[in-house]
Amino acid sequence: MIFVLIVCILVTMILSLLAFAIYQIKMAGMEVKDFWSFMKANDTLNKLYAFSIKYEQLSPQQQVLFLKEADTIFEAFGKVPDALWEEEYEQYMEILNKYKDIKLKRWQSN
């Protein structure tokens, strides 16, 4: 009996925390889906940042993949308030600069 009561209390607390988190996301003016895509894009940003530092010259296939992933990141970061990603600003700008360089090289080669 006590076990069932403890489980019910824990489930209620978890659901309350989840509802509060969703409420906070909504109050920030975002959709939960946008916030989730931002969280995934944040992870991808870290990977692309490490990749962009490691490799100066990219093959054409790597360039296409880099541009595609960078577009996804830019779209996700554009949907959330800037205050959420102040810490990632330097990495974001590094990816943006690399993105611009690749776009310019590809445009010049065509």
C-alpha positions as CSV (number, residue, x, y, z in Angstrom):
1,M,0.0,0.0,0.0
2,I,2.8,2.4,0.9
3,F,4.7,1.5,-2.2
4,V,1.6,2.4,-4.4
5,L,1.3,5.7,-2.6
6,I,4.9,6.5,-3.1
7,V,4.7,5.6,-6.8
8,C,1.6,7.8,-7.2
9,I,3.3,10.7,-5.5
10,L,6.4,10.4,-7.7
11,V,4.3,10.1,-10.9
12,T,2.4,13.2,-9.9
13,M,5.6,15.1,-9.2
14,I,7.1,14.1,-12.5
15,L,4.0,15.1,-14.4
16,S,3.9,18.4,-12.5
17,L,7.5,19.1,-13.4
18,L,6.8,18.3,-17.1
19,A,3.8,20.6,-17.1
20,F,5.8,23.4,-15.5
21,A,8.6,22.9,-18.1
22,I,6.1,23.1,-21.0
23,Y,4.5,26.2,-19.3
24,Q,7.9,27.9,-19.1
25,I,8.6,27.1,-22.8
26,K,5.3,28.5,-23.8
27,M,5.8,31.6,-21.7
28,A,9.1,32.2,-23.5
29,G,7.1,32.4,-26.7
30,M,8.2,29.1,-28.2
31,E,6.6,25.9,-29.2
32,V,7.8,22.7,-27.6
33,K,8.7,21.3,-31.0
34,D,10.9,24.4,-31.7
35,F,12.6,24.0,-28.3
36,W,13.3,20.3,-29.0
37,S,14.7,21.0,-32.4
38,F,16.9,23.7,-30.8
39,M,18.2,21.1,-28.3
40,K,19.1,18.7,-31.2
41,A,20.6,21.6,-33.2
42,N,22.7,22.6,-30.2
43,D,24.3,19.1,-30.2
44,T,24.9,19.3,-34.0
45,L,26.4,22.8,-33.6
46,N,29.0,21.3,-31.2
47,K,29.9,18.6,-33.7
48,L,30.0,20.9,-36.7
49,Y,32.2,23.4,-34.7
50,A,34.7,20.6,-33.9
51,F,34.5,19.5,-37.6
52,S,35.1,23.0,-38.9
53,I,38.2,23.5,-36.8
54,K,39.6,20.1,-37.6
55,Y,39.2,20.3,-41.4
56,E,40.2,23.3,-43.3
57,Q,39.7,21.9,-46.8
58,L,36.5,20.0,-47.3
59,S,35.7,17.7,-50.3
60,P,32.6,18.7,-52.3
61,Q,30.6,16.0,-50.6
62,Q,31.7,17.2,-47.2
63,Q,30.8,20.7,-48.2
64,V,27.3,19.7,-49.2
65,L,26.8,17.9,-45.9
66,F,28.2,20.8,-43.9
67,L,25.9,23.3,-45.7
68,K,22.9,21.0,-45.1
69,E,23.6,20.6,-41.4
70,A,24.4,24.3,-41.0
71,D,21.1,25.2,-42.6
72,T,19.3,23.0,-40.1
73,I,21.1,24.7,-37.2
74,F,20.4,28.2,-38.4
75,E,16.7,27.4,-38.8
76,A,16.5,25.9,-35.3
77,F,18.4,28.7,-33.7
78,G,16.3,31.3,-35.4
79,K,13.1,30.0,-33.8
80,V,14.3,30.5,-30.2
81,P,15.1,33.7,-28.3
82,D,18.7,34.8,-28.5
83,A,19.1,34.6,-24.7
84,L,18.9,30.8,-24.9
85,W,22.1,30.5,-27.0
86,E,24.3,33.3,-25.8
87,E,26.8,30.7,-24.6
88,E,27.0,29.1,-28.1
89,Y,27.4,32.5,-29.9
90,E,31.1,32.0,-30.7
91,Q,30.5,28.6,-32.1
92,Y,27.5,29.8,-34.0
93,M,29.5,32.6,-35.6
94,E,32.4,30.2,-36.5
95,I,29.9,27.9,-38.3
96,L,28.3,30.9,-40.0
97,N,31.7,32.1,-41.2
98,K,32.6,28.7,-42.5
99,Y,29.2,28.4,-44.1
100,K,29.7,31.8,-45.9
101,D,33.2,30.7,-47.1
102,I,31.9,27.5,-48.5
103,K,29.0,29.2,-50.2
104,L,31.4,31.8,-51.7
105,K,33.8,29.1,-53.0
106,R,31.0,27.1,-54.5
107,W,29.5,30.1,-56.1
108,Q,32.9,31.2,-57.6
109,S,33.6,27.7,-58.9
110,N,30.2,27.7,-60.8
